Amino acid sequence: MENTTDYTIWYVLGILAIVYLVILFTNKRGKRRRKSRKFMDGKRRHNNNQ
């Protein structure tokens, strides 16, 4: 019984670590996309004003 509970704890910790890393990477990508969108919106607005 003790061995199985030890393994399940490690599995849960591993899954949480993977989820945490995935969230970090998606947040970094989201920030880059938001910056690029703002940049593109600025270009479009500038072109439309001319």
N, C-alpha and C positions, 0 to 999 in steps of 0.2 A: 504493500500500500504506500509506503513512504517513497519508494523509487518512482512510482507513477505520479505522485503529487509533485515531486521535485521536477520531473520532466515537464509536466503541464505548466508549472510556474515559468520554466525557461522558455517554453513555446509561447506563452502569453507575453512575456517580456520581449521576445524576438519580434512578434507580430506588432506590438506597440512601437518598437523601434523602427520597423519598416514603415509603418503608417506615418510616424513622425517625420521621417526622411522624405517620404512622398509629399507630405504637406509642405515641407520647406521648399522642395524643388518647384512645386506648383506655384507657391507664392512668389518665388523669384521670377518665374516665367510670366506670371500675371503682371508683375511690376514692369517688366520689359515691354510687354504688349501695351500696357496703359501708356507708357512713355512714348512708344512709337505711334500709338493712336493720336495722342495729343499733338505730336509733331506733324503727323499727316493732316490733322484737322486744321492746324495753324497754316500749313501750306495751302490747303484748299480755300480757306477763308481769305488768305492773302491774294490768291489768284482770282477769286470771285470779286474782291473789292476793286481790282484793276479793271 
